[in-house]
Amino acid sequence: MRIYYCPALLTLALALGACSGPQEAMSVEVPVRTDPSMISETSTDLGYSVQLDEARVMIENLEFVYAGEHHHVASWWHRASELVVPTAYAHPGHGNAGDVTGELRGRFELDWLAAESAPEWMATLLVGSYATANFVFTRANEADGILPDDPLLGHTAMFRGTARRDSSVVEFSIFVDAPEGQPLVGASFEQAVDESSTEPLGVRLLTVDERNDSGLFDGLDFQALDEDEDGQLSIVPDSLDASVTAAHNRVLRELQAHGHFEVVTTRGD
């Protein structure tokens, strides 16, 4: 973790007349990684027990949003950061709980169940109390380091696992395509960040949205969708089967709900 007063941004802030002292420019760099701790066997509304073996989502530009009243500092961050690195889209967090005052720029594959250790990225956040996080869904391409034979290529998300109900066992693969540039706004990030913050932030996938008790795979009748009864099911966005397309769209709607994601402080390894 590094604490610093960014000279370039501070100069811009002073030029804009937006800060009365260097403390308003104080920021910390905090590691960000995936946190798989909330992924476990879950039950759906149709009585299936679902166990995930793979869960991957492509996003870009993770933002962190202040809680409460920090408008002077937040305004400084937004104007200064816009001059240094112009934003390609409107910040969706303004007016959610506060202003965007922390960012992790770039494109990232969130892989919660990877065999290897999760990568870490460095986010920059102003000191203060935070409420929520935002990001943008995107689709995986080879420039992201996705191999040509990787099934995630061209998709926003993929989930592999097993669904069980009574004697029925279905191994499934679900590929999800969100509209390019679709924002997700308001994922929980209730955290105070200060000069001593060192522990990584973990991005969690929640298979159940506890706000409305809605599961990521609710409404999917895996056995009925497995029409040839071979115990193998692939749900893709461009299927000619209307029931499969409907299943994809249902998962997509759930995935776009901010209650399926949260950011928390995790213990460093």
N, C-alpha and C positions, 0 to 999 in steps of 0.2 A: 504494500500500500504506500502511495506517495502523496504527500500533501504539498501543494504548491500554489503560488499566486501566478496565474498565467499572464506573462507580460503583454502578449499580443491582445488577448481579450481585455485585459485591464486598460490598456491604452485606448481601445475602442470604447470601453465603458466610460472612461473619462471624457473622451471626445463627444460622446452622446450626452454627457451630463447626467448619467444614470446612476452613478454611485458616489457616495460621500466619503468612502474610505476603502482601503484595500481589503478589509475583512469581507466585504460583500462579494469579492471575487474568489474567496477561498473555496477550494474544491478538493475532492479526494478521488483517487483512482481505486476502484473496487473490482475484484475479479467476479465474473459472471459465468455460471455453468448450469447444466441441467441438473435437476434434483428428482430422481426416480422414486423417492420414498413414498409417494402417494399412489403409485401404480401397484395394484394388487388384484386378486380375484374379486370380481364384482358381479352382482346379480342385476338382471334387467327386468323391466316391467312385464315381459312376456315369460318370465321364469327361467331364463337361461343363466347359467354361470359362465362368465367370460374371463379367460386368462390371456393376457397379452404376452407375446414373445418379442414383438417389435413395435415401436411407436416412434415415428419420425415426422417432424413438421418443419417446413422451410419458412423462415421469416426474414424481415429486414427492419433495421432501425428501431431498436428497442428504446423506448422513452420512459422516463421516470417523472412522476407528477407530484408536486408539492401538495401537502395538506394545509388547510387553514390559510392564514393571511401572510403571504411572503411576496406581495405583488411587486414591491420595488426591486427586490433581487431577481425575481422571476422575469420581470420586464427587461432588466439588464441582460440576463442570460439569453433571452430570445433574440433581442436586437443584435447583441454582440455575436452570437453564434451564427446568426443569419448572414452577417457580413463575412465571417471567416469561412464558413461552409454553408452556402445557401441550401435551404431545404427544398426538396423536389416536390413536396406535397404539403398541404396545410396541416399544421400540428393538430391532431384530433383531440389532444388532451386539454386544450385551453377551455375552460368552462366546465370541465368534468368535476374536479375537486380543487383545482388551482391551475398552476402553470407548469409547463415542461421545464425542469431545471436539472435534468440529467439525461445522458444519452449513451447508447452503445450503437455506434454507426456501423453499417455494413449489412451483409447478408450472412445468415447463420442457419445451419442445420441443427435443429434441436433433436437429438437422438437420445431418448431416455433409457433405452435398454441395450445400448451398445456393449459388445463384449470387452472392448478396450476402455481405458479410463476416459472420462468425459473431458473434452478440451475446455480451456478457460479463455475468456475474452475480457478485456479491460474496459470498464465503463467509467465515465467521468460524471460525478454528481456534486452539486453544491451542497454544503453542509445545511442540514435542516430536517424537518419531519415530512415524510412522504406518505401518500395515500394510495396511489394507483400506478399502474404501468400500462403502456400502449405498445403495439407493434403493428407491422403490416405483413399480411400473408403474401407470399410470392411462390413461384414455381421453380423447382430445382433445374439447373442446367449444368453443362460440363464445366463452365467457368467457375462454378461453386466447388469444383473438385469432385463432382459426382461422375462416376465412371459410366461409359456408354452402355454397359450391361446392367447397371443398377436400376432396379424397378422403380425407384423414386423419381428417376429422370423424367422431367416434364410434368410432374405432379406437385401439389402443395403438401400432401401428407400421405402416409401409408401406415396401416395397422395390420399386423399379422397376429393370429392367436387361435384359440380353440373355444368353441361355444358348446356347452353341454346342457341337456335337459332330459331328465329321465334316462332312457337308453340311447338317446340321440347324441352323437358326437360329430361336430362339423368343424373342420379346420378351415379358417377363412383368411382372405387377404382383401383389404379395403383400400382403394386408392381414391384420394379426394382432390378435386380441383376447385380451389377457391378463385373467384374473380381476381385477376392480377391487380395488385395494389389495394386489395380490400383491407381496411384497417380493423384492428381489434382494439377497443377502447375500454379502459376501466378494470383491467385485471388487478386483483388485490395486491398492494405493496405497502403494508402498514409498517413502516420502519423509520427510525430516527437515525440519521447519518451524521456523525461528528468527525472531528479531526483524527480521532483514534480508531475509526472504523477500519478493520482489516479483514474480517471474515467474508468469505465469498457469498455472493447472492445466488440463490438457486431458483431457476425457473421450473415450476412444477406443472405437470399435466394432471388435472383432476378428472377422473372418469365419471364422477357424479358431480353435477352442479348443485351444491347444497342449498342454493337460494330457492330453488323450486323442485328439488329432489328429482332432477332430470338427468338420466344417464346418457353418456355418449353413444351407447349402442341400443338405447331404448327404441322400441318399435320395430326392431329387426327380427323377423321370424327366420332364423338361420336354416331351420329344417325345411321350411316351405320354399325358401329361395334356392336350396340345393335340389333342384328339380330332378336331376338324374340319380339322386340318392347315393352318390359315391363318397360322401363325406368331405368333399372339397368344394369350396365356394370362393369365387372371385367377384367382388363388387367394384365395378369401374364406372367412370362418369359417362362414357360414350357407348354404353351397352344398348343393344337393340331390344333388349327385354325391358319392358316398361316397369316391371316390379323391381328389377335390379337398379334401374335409373332412379326410381323412387327411394330405394334404400340408400343410394349414394347421396341424394339430396337431403335426406333426413340426417345423415351423419354430418354433412356439410353445415346444415343449420345449427346443429349442436356445437360443432367445432368453432363456429363464429361467435358463440356466446362467451362473454368474458368470465363467466363463472367456472369455466373449465380450465382456467389458468390462474396461477398466482406466483408471486416472487417473494421469497423469504430469505432470511439469513441462515446460512448453513455453517457447519463446523468445517474448518479447513483440514485437509489431510496432513 
